[in-house]
């Protein structure tokens, strides 16, 4: 269990089909979750999907933690999403500048404006195989949509308007990160977690 090196585009692993998890007791799954958790913290990211560390499975984690430079109004604990699916995507959309650990240039991250649903609800299984749903807005809704895209082989660059341009990490930090629009769109006002009681049968699969 360790911090893993991030896979960067255009590596084909990021475009490969990702497998659903069918056996929640597998040691390999536990290791994958641990590696994702350690990597997202070490890289100071807000989310990361399994293909970004070279594992093509339907798993991602979110970690919108407040820092000296990030203020989302409220933060959330690290959450694990296994076999996730959308249950709700609001028609109202907002633009937030996004970056990605898999999109770098000269060792620096690149950022770009992406329009997505303001509020979403995702249903998934946690690391214990328990089903849950999470409804949120702000940066958490944004992270879930971004990571769900990774599981479909989609990079945020593909979501940008054709006329939009990427900006450097330096420009983003100086001009955009603390702008009123970015902070307002990123603020988490809604965060509803709900457990869903279901019986999950372990089905052995070949890894």
C-alpha positions as CSV (number, residue, x, y, z in Angstrom):
1,X,0.0,0.0,0.0
2,X,1.6,3.2,-1.1
3,X,1.4,6.5,-2.9
4,X,1.1,5.7,-6.6
5,X,2.5,7.6,-9.6
6,X,-0.2,9.4,-11.5
7,X,-0.9,8.4,-15.1
8,X,-0.8,11.4,-17.4
9,X,-2.6,11.9,-20.7
10,X,-2.3,10.8,-23.5
11,X,-1.6,7.4,-21.8
12,X,-4.1,4.9,-23.2
13,X,-4.9,3.6,-19.7
14,X,-7.0,6.7,-19.2
15,X,-9.2,5.8,-22.2
16,X,-9.5,2.0,-21.5
17,X,-12.7,0.4,-20.4
18,X,-13.1,0.2,-16.6
19,X,-14.4,-3.0,-14.9
20,X,-17.2,-3.1,-12.3
21,X,-16.3,-4.5,-8.9
22,X,-18.3,-7.7,-8.1
23,X,-16.4,-9.0,-5.0
24,X,-16.0,-6.5,-2.3
25,X,-13.9,-8.8,-0.1
26,X,-10.9,-9.0,-2.5
27,X,-7.6,-8.0,-1.1
28,X,-6.7,-6.2,-4.3
29,X,-9.7,-3.9,-4.0
30,X,-8.7,-3.0,-0.4
31,X,-5.2,-2.2,-1.6
32,X,-6.5,-0.1,-4.5
33,X,-8.7,1.9,-2.1
34,X,-5.8,2.4,0.3
35,X,-3.5,3.5,-2.6
36,X,-6.1,6.0,-3.9
37,X,-6.6,7.4,-0.5
38,X,-2.9,7.9,0.2
39,X,-2.2,9.3,-3.3
40,X,-5.0,11.9,-3.3
41,X,-3.7,13.2,0.0
42,X,0.0,13.2,-1.0
43,X,-0.7,14.9,-4.3
44,X,-3.0,17.4,-2.6
45,X,-5.9,16.7,-4.9
46,X,-9.6,16.8,-4.2
47,X,-10.4,13.6,-6.0
48,X,-8.8,10.8,-8.0
49,X,-10.1,7.8,-10.0
50,X,-8.6,4.3,-10.3
51,X,-7.4,4.6,-13.9
52,X,-5.3,7.6,-12.9
53,X,-3.1,5.2,-11.0
54,X,-3.1,2.6,-13.7
55,X,-6.1,0.5,-12.4
56,X,-9.0,0.1,-14.8
57,X,-11.8,-0.3,-12.2
58,X,-15.0,1.6,-11.4
59,X,-13.6,3.2,-8.3
60,X,-12.9,6.8,-7.3
61,X,-12.4,8.8,-4.1
62,X,-13.3,12.4,-3.2
63,X,-11.5,14.6,-0.7
64,X,-12.6,18.3,-0.7
65,X,-10.6,19.3,2.3
66,X,-10.2,23.0,3.3
67,X,-6.7,24.3,3.2
68,X,-5.1,27.7,3.5
69,X,-5.8,28.2,-0.2
70,X,-9.1,26.3,-0.6
71,X,-12.3,27.5,1.1
72,X,-15.4,25.7,0.0
73,X,-17.6,27.0,2.8
74,X,-17.5,23.5,4.3
75,X,-15.3,20.4,3.7
76,X,-16.1,16.7,3.5
77,X,-14.3,13.6,4.7
78,X,-12.6,11.3,2.3
79,X,-15.2,9.1,0.6
80,X,-14.9,6.0,-1.5
81,X,-17.2,5.4,-4.5
82,X,-17.4,1.9,-6.0
83,X,-19.5,1.1,-9.1
84,X,-21.0,4.7,-9.0
85,X,-23.9,5.9,-11.1
86,X,-25.7,9.2,-11.4
87,X,-29.2,9.4,-9.9
88,X,-29.7,13.1,-10.5
89,X,-28.0,15.9,-12.5
90,X,-29.5,19.4,-12.2
91,X,-30.5,21.2,-15.3
92,X,-28.9,24.3,-13.8
93,X,-25.3,24.5,-14.7
94,X,-22.3,26.5,-13.6
95,X,-18.8,27.1,-14.8
96,X,-15.8,26.2,-12.6
97,X,-12.2,26.1,-13.6
98,X,-10.9,22.6,-13.3
99,X,-7.5,21.0,-13.1
100,X,-6.4,17.3,-13.1
101,X,-3.5,15.4,-11.8
102,X,-3.4,13.7,-15.2
103,X,-3.1,16.9,-17.1
104,X,0.3,18.6,-16.7
105,X,2.7,20.6,-18.7
106,X,6.3,21.3,-17.7
107,X,5.5,19.7,-14.3
108,X,2.7,22.1,-13.7
109,X,-1.1,21.6,-13.7
110,X,-3.2,23.1,-16.4
111,X,-6.7,24.6,-15.7
112,X,-9.7,25.3,-17.9
113,X,-13.4,26.4,-17.6
114,X,-15.9,23.6,-17.7
115,X,-19.7,23.9,-17.5
116,X,-21.4,21.1,-15.5
117,X,-24.5,20.5,-13.5
118,X,-24.7,22.6,-10.3
119,X,-26.1,19.8,-8.2
120,X,-25.8,16.1,-8.5
121,X,-26.6,12.8,-6.7
122,X,-24.5,9.8,-7.0
123,X,-25.3,6.3,-5.9
124,X,-22.4,3.9,-5.1
125,X,-20.9,1.4,-2.7
126,X,-18.4,2.3,0.0
127,X,-15.2,0.4,0.9
128,X,-17.3,-2.0,3.1
129,X,-19.6,-2.9,0.3
130,X,-22.4,-0.8,1.7
131,X,-24.6,1.1,-0.7
132,X,-25.2,4.8,-0.3
133,X,-26.2,8.0,-2.1
134,X,-24.6,11.4,-1.9
135,X,-26.2,14.6,-3.0
136,X,-24.2,17.7,-3.2
137,X,-23.5,21.0,-5.0
138,X,-20.4,23.2,-5.2
139,X,-17.0,21.7,-5.5
140,X,-18.1,18.3,-4.3
141,X,-20.7,18.0,-7.1
142,X,-17.9,19.1,-9.5
143,X,-15.5,16.5,-8.2
144,X,-18.0,13.7,-8.6
145,X,-18.7,14.6,-12.2
146,X,-15.0,15.0,-13.0
147,X,-14.2,11.5,-11.5
148,X,-17.2,9.9,-13.1
149,X,-15.9,11.2,-16.4
150,X,-12.5,9.5,-15.7
151,X,-14.4,6.2,-15.3
152,X,-15.8,6.7,-18.8
153,X,-12.4,7.6,-20.3
154,X,-13.3,11.3,-20.6
155,X,-10.8,14.1,-19.6
156,X,-12.0,17.5,-18.6
157,X,-10.3,19.0,-21.7
158,X,-13.1,17.3,-23.7
159,X,-15.7,19.1,-21.7
160,X,-14.3,22.6,-22.4
161,X,-15.9,24.9,-24.9
162,X,-13.9,25.0,-28.2
163,X,-13.2,28.7,-27.7
164,X,-12.0,28.3,-24.1
165,X,-8.3,28.2,-23.3
166,X,-6.2,26.4,-20.7
167,X,-4.3,28.5,-18.2
168,X,-1.2,27.8,-16.3
169,X,-1.1,26.8,-12.7
170,X,0.5,30.1,-11.8
171,X,-2.2,32.2,-13.6
172,X,-4.9,30.1,-12.0
173,X,-3.6,30.7,-8.5
174,X,-3.1,34.4,-9.0
175,X,-6.2,35.3,-11.1
176,X,-8.9,32.7,-10.8
177,X,-8.7,30.5,-7.7
178,X,-9.9,33.3,-5.3
179,X,-12.1,35.1,-7.7
180,X,-15.7,35.8,-6.6
181,X,-17.2,33.6,-9.4
182,X,-14.9,30.6,-8.7
183,X,-15.4,30.7,-5.0
184,X,-19.2,31.2,-5.3
185,X,-19.6,28.3,-7.7
186,X,-17.3,26.1,-5.5
187,X,-19.1,26.7,-2.2
188,X,-20.7,23.6,-0.8
189,X,-24.2,24.4,0.5
190,X,-25.8,21.0,0.0
191,X,-24.3,17.7,1.3
192,X,-26.8,14.9,2.0
193,X,-25.5,11.4,2.6
194,X,-28.0,8.5,2.8
195,X,-27.4,4.8,3.5
196,X,-29.2,2.3,1.3
197,X,-30.0,-1.1,2.8
198,X,-29.3,-3.8,0.3
199,X,-27.8,-7.3,0.4
200,X,-24.7,-7.6,-1.8
201,X,-23.6,-11.1,-2.9
202,X,-19.9,-11.6,-3.5
203,X,-19.3,-13.0,-7.0
204,X,-15.8,-14.2,-7.7
205,X,-14.2,-12.5,-10.7
206,X,-10.9,-12.9,-12.4
207,X,-8.5,-10.1,-11.8
